[in-house]
Amino acid sequence: MTIFLTIVHVIVSLFLIGVVLLQSGKGAEMGASFGSSGSQSVFGAGGGTSFLSKLTTSAAIIFMLTSLTLAYVSGQPSSSSMMSGKGKAAPAAQVPTPAVAPAQPVKQKDGTVPVVPAPAPPVAPAPQK
């Protein structure tokens, strides 16, 4: 759909450029540069300007609609992705910080030193499915 809209958009924009360039300016008419006079033109003496202005208006409307549609379509989240079937990455394993041992053992009131067990090794997280 996006490719079709882009092709239509490019064709309409080129057509709009051509129609605007064919319109007569304020100073001299574009048809005079091609050797035609106003009364012998295809659209009549005054019919060419109204016909070209209608073509310009309709091309501009189509150009605006394709622009808005392309902007809307490109702003939508895509439904397919390379990563859609994959789960979230497992967080990195955290290395526990070692406990700082005091410089001298702390004695209790009765003179005994309590035994502190060694820290357990870190356990890796189970893989997620």
C-alpha positions in Angstrom: 0.0 0.0 0.0 2.8 2.4 0.9 4.6 1.7 -2.4 1.4 2.4 -4.4 0.7 5.6 -2.5 4.3 6.8 -3.1 4.1 6.1 -6.8 0.7 8.0 -7.1 2.2 10.8 -5.0 5.2 11.2 -7.3 3.1 11.1 -10.4 0.6 13.7 -9.0 3.5 16.0 -7.9 5.0 15.9 -11.4 1.6 16.5 -13.0 1.1 19.4 -10.6 4.4 21.0 -11.5 3.5 20.7 -15.2 0.1 22.2 -14.8 1.4 25.1 -12.8 4.1 25.8 -15.4 1.5 25.8 -18.2 -0.6 28.5 -16.6 -0.3 32.0 -17.8 1.6 34.5 -15.8 0.7 38.1 -15.1 3.0 39.6 -17.6 2.9 37.3 -20.7 1.0 34.2 -21.5 2.8 30.9 -21.7 0.9 29.9 -24.8 2.4 32.9 -26.7 5.9 31.4 -26.3 4.7 28.3 -28.2 3.3 30.4 -31.1 -0.4 30.1 -30.4 -2.8 33.0 -30.1 -5.5 33.3 -27.5 -8.5 33.0 -29.8 -7.1 30.0 -31.7 -6.2 27.9 -28.6 -7.8 24.5 -27.8 -9.8 25.8 -24.9 -11.0 29.1 -26.5 -10.0 32.6 -25.6 -10.7 32.4 -21.9 -11.4 28.7 -21.3 -7.8 27.7 -20.9 -7.3 29.6 -17.7 -10.3 28.2 -16.0 -9.6 24.7 -17.2 -6.0 24.8 -16.0 -7.0 26.3 -12.7 -9.5 23.4 -12.2 -6.7 20.9 -13.1 -4.4 22.7 -10.6 -7.0 22.6 -7.9 -7.8 18.9 -8.4 -4.1 17.9 -8.6 -3.4 19.9 -5.4 -6.2 18.2 -3.6 -5.0 14.7 -4.6 -1.4 15.8 -3.7 -2.6 16.8 -0.2 -4.6 13.6 0.3 -1.7 11.4 -0.7 0.7 13.4 1.6 -1.6 13.1 4.6 -2.2 9.4 3.9 1.5 8.7 3.6 2.2 10.5 6.8 -0.5 8.6 8.6 0.7 5.2 7.2 4.4 5.9 8.0 3.5 6.9 11.6 1.7 3.6 12.4 3.8 0.9 14.1 4.6 -1.9 11.8 2.9 -5.3 12.5 5.8 -7.4 11.3 9.3 -7.3 12.7 12.4 -9.5 12.6 12.4 -9.5 16.4 8.7 -10.2 17.0 9.3 -13.9 17.7 12.1 -13.3 20.1 11.7 -12.9 23.8 13.3 -10.1 25.8 17.0 -10.4 26.4 18.0 -11.8 29.8 19.5 -9.2 32.1 23.2 -9.4 32.7 24.3 -11.4 35.7 25.2 -9.2 38.6 28.3 -10.0 40.5 27.7 -9.6 44.2 30.1 -7.3 46.0 32.2 -9.0 48.6 31.6 -8.2 52.2 34.3 -6.2 53.8 35.8 -8.1 56.7 36.7 -6.0 59.8 40.4 -5.7 60.5 40.1 -7.4 63.9 37.4 -9.9 64.9 34.8 -8.5 67.2 34.7 -10.3 70.5 31.6 -10.8 72.4 31.3 -10.1 76.2 32.1 -13.6 77.1 35.4 -13.5 75.0 34.3 -15.7 72.2 34.6 -14.8 68.5 31.4 -15.6 66.4 31.9 -17.7 63.3 30.7 -15.9 60.1 29.8 -18.3 57.2 31.3 -17.7 53.8 29.0 -16.0 51.2 27.3 -18.4 48.8 28.4 -18.3 45.2 26.1 -16.4 42.8 23.4 -18.3 41.1 22.8 -17.7 37.3 19.2 -16.8 36.4 17.1 -19.5 34.7 16.7 -18.9 30.9 13.3 -17.5 29.9 11.2 -19.2 27.3 
